[in-house]
């Protein structure tokens, strides 16, 4: 079994900010099925990882629940986020794994960690 995608929520009108954020991270926007376009939101893919942004009203960001995304070069991603005014918060509580947290443009928590050896 593997995870096919992660769904995150955002408020109405968040799509432009989410497009900037997720493409900065190397994701490519993919088309939503025609039957779902009217719901708003947007979908992204990077390799086998998909992130679907759904519109939720009222919206409350996920500040504890989060996707954990493994990346090849955690330090490069951290610098990229810092250059884009992001604020990676490093965490050393998982022995043997390097990781940090950031929030997306609407306040959802995201975890980025080094790929497993």
Secondary structure, 3 states (H helix, E strand, C coil): CCCCCEEEEECCCCHHHHHHHHHHCCCEEECCCHHHHCCCCEEEEECCEEEEEEECCCCCCCCCCCEEEEECCHHHHHHHHHHCCCCCEEECCCCCCCEEEEECCCCCEEEEEECCC
